[in-house]
Amino acid sequence: MNPEEFKIQVLPLKHKLFRLSIRILGSHEEAQDSVQDAMIKLWTRRDELKNYSSIEAFAMTVTKNICLDRIRSKAFQTERLTDRQVSTYGHDPGDLLERADFNGFVRKIINGLPDQQKEIMHMRDIEGLEYDQIAKVMELNINAVRVNLSRARKKVRDAILKIQGYELARN
C-alpha cells in the first residue's frame, strides 16, 4: 500500500480508533497515545493490509490489543472521565441536571458490565460496526457477539426500568 492509499483507507479510521481507545482506557491522553501507536503499527505493516478482508476490523483489533497491553502495564493509571460542561443558555437548569444525573447513571451501569459486553456494546451501538466486524475484532463467533450484546442491553434496560420504577413509586 502506498502512502496515498494509506491516507485514504487508514487515516480516516483514527476517530473510530480513538473512541474505542477512550472507551477501553478512560483517559484522553492514553487513548491518543494508543491510537498513535496503532497508526504506527498499521503504517509499518501497510504492505500486509491488502491481505485483510476488512482493514477497519484489523485496525480495531490492533488498537484494542494496544489498549489492553497498556492496561496490563504497571505504568497505567486511570483517570476519571468528567462530564462535559453543558451550556445552560436557553435550557431549564433542572432538566439539565436531571439529564446529567441520568447520563451518569447509565454510564455507571455500562461501566459495571463485564469488559467483553461493554466493548461489544460500544462497537455496535456507538461505532455502528456490523456483527461480523465485531466478531473479528473480539475474536468471537457472530452468535457469541449477538448473545453478549443482547445480555448487555438487557442489563442496562433492567437497571433503567428498576430506577424508573423506584422513582414512580416514590412520587
C-alpha positions in Angstrom: 0.0 0.0 0.0 1.5 3.3 -1.0 1.3 6.4 1.2 -1.7 7.9 -0.7 -3.7 4.7 -0.3 -2.9 4.6 3.4 -4.1 8.2 3.7 -7.4 7.3 2.0 -8.1 3.9 3.6 -6.5 4.0 7.1 -6.2 7.6 8.4 -10.0 8.2 8.4 -10.3 5.4 10.9 -8.4 7.4 13.6 -11.6 8.8 15.1 -13.2 5.4 15.5 -10.0 4.1 16.9 -9.9 7.0 19.4 -13.4 6.4 20.5 -12.7 2.7 21.1 -9.5 3.6 22.9 -11.1 6.1 25.2 -13.9 3.7 26.0 -11.4 1.0 27.0 -8.8 3.2 28.7 -11.0 6.0 30.1 -8.2 8.5 29.6 -8.0 11.1 26.8 -4.2 11.1 26.8 -3.8 7.4 27.0 -6.3 7.0 24.2 -4.4 9.4 22.0 -1.1 7.6 22.6 -2.8 4.2 21.8 -4.2 5.5 18.5 -0.8 6.9 17.6 0.8 3.5 18.4 -1.8 1.8 16.3 -1.3 4.1 13.4 2.5 3.4 13.6 1.9 -0.3 13.7 -0.5 -0.1 10.7 2.0 2.1 8.8 4.8 -0.4 9.3 2.5 -3.3 8.2 0.9 -1.3 5.3 2.1 -3.8 2.7 0.3 -6.6 4.5 -3.0 -4.7 4.9 -4.3 -5.8 1.4 -4.4 -9.4 2.8 -7.2 -8.5 5.3 -10.8 -8.5 4.2 -11.6 -5.6 6.5 -8.8 -3.1 7.2 -11.2 -1.4 9.7 -11.7 -4.6 11.7 -7.9 -5.2 11.7 -7.2 -1.6 12.8 -9.8 -2.0 15.6 -8.1 -5.3 16.7 -4.7 -3.7 16.7 -6.0 -0.7 18.8 -7.9 -3.0 21.2 -4.8 -5.1 21.8 -2.6 -2.0 22.3 -5.1 -0.6 24.8 -5.2 -4.0 26.7 -1.4 -4.0 26.8 -1.5 -0.5 28.3 -3.9 -1.6 31.0 -1.8 -4.6 31.9 1.3 -2.4 32.2 2.2 -1.2 35.6 2.6 2.4 34.4 -1.0 2.7 33.5 -3.0 4.9 35.9 -6.7 5.5 35.1 -8.2 9.0 35.1 -11.9 9.6 35.6 -13.8 11.0 32.6 -15.5 14.1 33.7 -18.9 15.1 32.4 -18.8 17.7 29.7 -19.8 21.2 30.7 -23.2 21.9 29.1 -24.2 25.4 28.4 -27.4 26.3 30.3 -28.3 29.1 28.0 -31.9 28.5 26.8 -32.4 25.4 28.9 -34.0 24.7 32.2 -31.2 24.0 34.7 -33.4 21.4 36.4 -33.8 19.5 33.2 -30.1 19.7 32.5 -29.3 18.4 36.0 -31.8 15.6 35.6 -30.3 14.6 32.2 -26.8 14.7 33.6 -27.8 12.5 36.5 -29.5 10.0 34.2 -26.5 10.0 31.8 -24.2 9.4 34.8 -26.4 6.6 36.0 -26.4 4.9 32.5 -22.6 5.4 32.3 -22.2 3.7 35.7 -24.4 0.8 34.5 -22.4 0.4 31.3 -19.1 0.6 33.2 -20.3 -2.1 35.5 -20.8 -4.6 32.6 -18.2 -7.3 32.0 -15.5 -5.9 29.8 -16.4 -8.1 26.8 -20.1 -6.9 26.9 -19.0 -3.3 27.4 -16.7 -3.4 24.3 -19.3 -5.2 22.1 -22.0 -2.7 23.1 -19.7 0.2 22.4 -18.6 -1.1 19.0 -22.2 -1.9 17.9 -24.2 1.0 19.4 -21.6 3.8 19.4 -19.3 2.9 16.5 -22.0 1.2 14.4 -19.9 -1.8 13.4 -21.5 -4.8 11.9 -21.7 -8.1 13.8 -19.0 -9.8 11.6 -16.6 -6.9 12.1 -17.1 -7.1 15.9 -16.6 -10.8 15.8 -13.3 -10.3 14.0 -12.1 -7.6 16.5 -13.2 -9.6 19.5 -12.1 -12.9 18.1 -15.5 -14.4 18.7 -18.1 -16.0 16.5 -21.1 -13.9 15.4 -23.6 -15.8 17.7 -21.4 -15.0 20.7 -21.4 -11.3 19.7 -25.2 -11.3 19.4 -25.6 -13.1 22.8 -23.2 -10.7 24.6 -24.8 -7.7 23.1 -28.3 -8.9 24.0 -27.3 -9.6 27.6 -25.6 -6.2 27.9 -28.6 -4.3 26.6 -30.9 -6.4 28.9 -28.8 -5.5 31.9 -28.9 -1.8 31.0 -32.6 -1.8 30.3 -33.4 -3.7 33.5 -31.4 -1.3 35.6 -33.1 1.7 34.0 -36.5 0.2 34.5 -35.7 -0.6 38.1 -34.7 3.0 38.8 -37.6 4.4 36.9 -40.0 2.1 38.9 -38.4 3.3 42.1 -38.9 7.0 41.0 -42.5 6.4 40.1 -43.1 4.6 43.4 -41.6 7.5 45.3 -43.9 10.0 43.7 
